[in-house]
Structures are given as C-alpha cells and as structure tokens.
C-alpha cells in the first residue's frame, strides 16, 4: 500500500512538501491492526469516509510508523530577498 501526499509549507522555505510512504507485505498486518481494520477493503471503506484533516493526519502518522519505504521532498524558496 502506498500513500502519496502533498502538504502546504516546507522546512526549506518553499510552499509545499511532497511525500510518499509505502507499507510493504511484511508490515501490512501490523498496519491493519493499528488502523483497526482487517484488510485492504475495510481500509478503503474507512478512508473513503474521511472528511476531517485529523483523519488524514492519523492515516499519515500510522503509515509512517509502519512504512517499509518512503520519500520526502521539500520545496525550496530560491528568492534572493
């Protein structure tokens, strides 16, 4: 499973941060337990009902706890002010 995200703000002074987090097969069952679901279908139903930022933030946090691969890119502000 993979979560791709883009958030406003950047530690490098830019306008956004891009990230990707993958939970591989070796951590899948632990991830499902932490999300309180039994399988991919239940997870998709859960995520499909998300309406609040807090719900997406929890998913992102749990994904990072069980990730087997990740990528993060911070936009940079190159303006010479």
trRosetta pair geometry for C-beta under 8 A, 3 or more apart (Angstrom, degrees):
i j d omega theta_ij theta_ji phi_ij phi_ji
1 22 7.0 158 84 -153 46 58
1 23 4.9 -3 59 54 97 98
1 28 7.2 119 2 -116 108 94
1 31 7.4 -160 47 116 134 158
1 40 7.1 -176 -80 -114 119 101
1 43 7.6 -34 -119 116 155 160
1 63 8.0 -116 110 -122 109 104
2 20 6.3 -1 -174 -173 105 96
2 21 7.0 163 -152 83 58 44
2 22 4.7 -19 -100 -99 85 80
2 23 7.8 -166 -76 21 40 63
3 19 8.0 6 108 110 90 93
3 20 7.0 169 86 -151 51 48
3 21 4.9 -5 55 56 99 93
3 22 7.9 -169 22 -75 64 37
3 59 6.9 166 -113 140 152 106
3 60 6.7 -164 135 -105 152 64
3 63 4.9 -49 19 -126 141 167
4 18 7.8 -11 -172 -171 85 88
4 19 7.4 170 -153 92 44 51
4 20 4.9 -10 -104 -103 72 87
5 18 7.3 165 91 -154 53 47
5 19 5.0 -7 60 60 96 92
5 20 7.5 174 20 -79 67 42
5 21 7.9 6 6 6 110 98
5 60 6.4 18 -46 -107 165 119
6 16 5.7 10 -177 177 93 130
6 17 7.2 166 -152 83 50 46
6 18 5.2 -14 -102 -102 81 71
6 19 7.8 174 -79 21 38 67
7 16 6.4 161 83 -155 41 78
7 17 5.1 -11 58 57 91 95
7 19 7.6 7 3 7 103 110
8 15 6.8 -48 -150 168 70 70
8 16 5.8 -54 -116 -101 35 79
9 15 7.4 -45 -73 -175 22 33
9 16 6.8 50 36 -105 27 35
9 17 6.6 -23 89 -8 61 105
10 13 6.3 -41 89 48 102 22
10 14 3.9 9 42 58 155 82
10 15 6.5 23 -5 45 114 16
10 16 5.9 21 -52 69 106 16
10 17 5.1 154 -102 -60 74 84
10 74 4.4 128 -164 -167 104 88
10 75 4.7 -128 -64 54 160 75
10 76 7.2 -126 130 -74 146 36
10 77 7.8 160 70 -26 125 86
11 17 7.4 54 1 -85 80 128
11 74 5.3 -65 47 -126 83 151
12 74 4.1 124 4 127 115 124
12 75 6.6 -167 70 90 112 35
12 76 4.3 -59 136 -97 126 75
12 77 7.2 172 126 10 74 70
13 76 6.2 39 62 -155 91 53
13 77 3.8 -90 127 22 104 111
14 17 8.0 134 77 -63 108 61
14 74 6.3 149 33 159 119 72
14 75 2.7 -145 130 109 153 87
14 76 4.9 -27 -48 -22 114 9
14 77 5.1 -177 -82 -43 51 68
15 75 5.6 -32 43 87 61 149
15 77 7.8 101 -32 -75 69 93
16 75 5.0 57 56 2 65 132
17 72 6.7 -6 -179 -168 104 92
17 73 7.0 164 -159 84 58 50
17 74 5.3 -18 -110 -107 89 64
17 75 6.9 -122 -73 6 43 81
18 71 7.9 -20 118 118 90 96
18 72 7.3 160 88 -154 54 44
18 73 4.6 -4 59 57 100 101
18 75 7.8 85 -8 -40 91 87
19 60 8.0 74 87 -150 139 113
19 70 7.1 -14 -171 -171 94 96
19 71 6.6 165 -154 89 49 60
19 72 4.7 -3 -107 -105 91 76
19 73 7.5 -171 -74 23 49 64
20 70 6.6 166 88 -154 60 50
20 71 4.5 13 47 49 100 102
20 72 8.0 -156 27 -67 59 47
21 60 7.4 125 17 -150 147 64
21 63 4.3 107 107 143 140 116
21 64 5.7 -87 -121 -78 151 61
21 67 4.5 -88 -165 -100 96 129
21 69 7.6 156 -157 87 40 56
21 70 5.0 -1 -108 -110 68 93
22 67 6.1 87 61 -153 46 85
22 68 5.8 -65 103 59 90 81
22 69 4.2 3 50 58 119 98
22 70 7.0 -154 21 -71 74 50
23 27 5.2 -110 -164 89 86 110
23 28 6.0 123 137 -91 105 59
23 31 4.7 41 -167 -63 155 162
23 63 6.2 -115 -41 -143 111 72
23 66 5.0 28 -120 111 114 104
23 67 6.0 -86 -78 -105 64 43
23 68 6.2 99 -143 1 31 93
24 27 5.9 75 60 25 67 93
24 28 7.1 -92 115 -43 33 89
24 68 3.6 -45 8 42 110 157
24 69 6.9 78 -41 -4 109 97
25 28 5.4 -28 -142 -13 34 124
26 68 6.4 108 51 -93 103 141
27 30 5.2 -61 -166 47 66 114
27 31 5.6 72 136 -30 87 105
27 66 4.4 163 159 180 129 97
27 67 7.6 -56 77 3 161 1
27 68 5.6 -177 10 -50 127 105
28 31 5.6 -59 -149 36 29 114
28 32 6.4 29 157 -19 66 105
29 32 5.7 -50 -146 35 33 112
29 33 6.5 35 154 -20 64 104
30 33 5.7 -54 -151 34 32 113
30 34 6.5 30 152 -17 65 106
30 66 5.6 177 97 -121 106 128
31 34 5.8 -58 -150 38 31 109
31 35 6.3 17 155 -7 66 111
31 62 6.6 114 -150 152 78 103
31 63 7.4 43 -141 -106 122 48
31 65 8.0 153 -107 82 77 93
31 66 4.2 -168 -80 96 94 165
32 35 5.8 -65 -144 47 30 103
32 37 5.2 -95 -159 79 83 77
32 38 6.3 56 169 -149 131 12
32 39 6.7 17 -130 -72 144 23
32 42 7.9 78 -151 70 105 118
32 43 6.9 -95 -115 -59 82 118
33 36 7.4 28 -179 -78 32 37
34 62 5.0 169 123 -148 125 117
34 65 6.8 -156 -170 84 171 138
34 66 6.8 -172 24 -35 146 133
35 43 6.1 36 122 -111 152 98
35 46 7.0 147 165 86 112 164
35 59 7.4 43 -114 -114 115 73
35 62 5.8 127 -70 142 86 163
37 42 3.8 174 -161 108 109 118
37 43 4.8 166 86 -65 165 70
37 46 6.0 -110 -71 -18 133 142
38 42 5.4 82 41 8 73 151
39 42 5.4 98 55 13 66 100
39 43 7.1 -121 108 -5 37 94
40 43 5.5 -57 -148 37 33 114
40 44 6.3 34 156 -20 68 104
41 44 5.9 -53 -149 34 30 110
41 45 6.6 30 153 -17 63 105
42 45 5.7 -53 -149 37 34 112
42 46 6.3 37 152 -22 65 106
43 46 5.6 -55 -150 35 31 114
43 47 6.2 24 157 -13 67 108
44 47 5.9 -55 -140 42 30 106
44 48 6.0 39 157 -29 64 108
45 48 5.7 -52 -145 31 27 117
45 49 6.9 21 157 -15 59 107
46 49 6.3 -70 -164 34 29 105
46 50 7.5 47 142 -45 62 90
47 50 5.5 -25 -161 -11 46 118
47 59 6.7 72 -106 -102 102 153
50 55 4.2 -169 -136 112 100 138
50 56 5.9 106 171 -58 144 78
50 59 7.5 -47 -89 -21 153 137
51 55 7.1 69 43 20 45 143
52 55 4.8 102 66 -3 84 100
52 56 7.6 -159 99 2 50 83
53 56 5.8 -60 -155 42 39 107
53 57 6.0 43 149 -25 72 108
54 57 5.4 -52 -143 36 32 116
54 58 6.5 37 155 -23 64 101
55 58 5.9 -51 -153 31 30 111
55 59 6.7 30 150 -17 62 104
56 59 5.6 -51 -150 36 36 113
56 60 6.3 38 151 -20 66 105
57 60 5.6 -53 -148 37 32 113
57 61 6.3 33 153 -20 65 107
58 61 5.7 -56 -148 37 31 112
58 62 6.3 26 157 -15 67 107
59 62 6.0 -58 -146 40 28 106
59 63 6.2 32 154 -22 65 107
60 63 5.7 -54 -147 34 29 114
60 64 6.5 25 156 -16 63 105
61 64 5.9 -57 -151 36 29 107
61 65 6.5 34 150 -24 63 105
62 65 5.4 -50 -150 30 36 117
62 66 6.6 0 162 8 67 108
63 66 6.7 -82 -151 52 26 86
63 67 5.9 52 154 -65 68 95
64 67 5.5 -21 -133 -13 33 122
64 70 7.1 50 -123 -99 76 145
67 70 4.9 41 154 -56 151 107
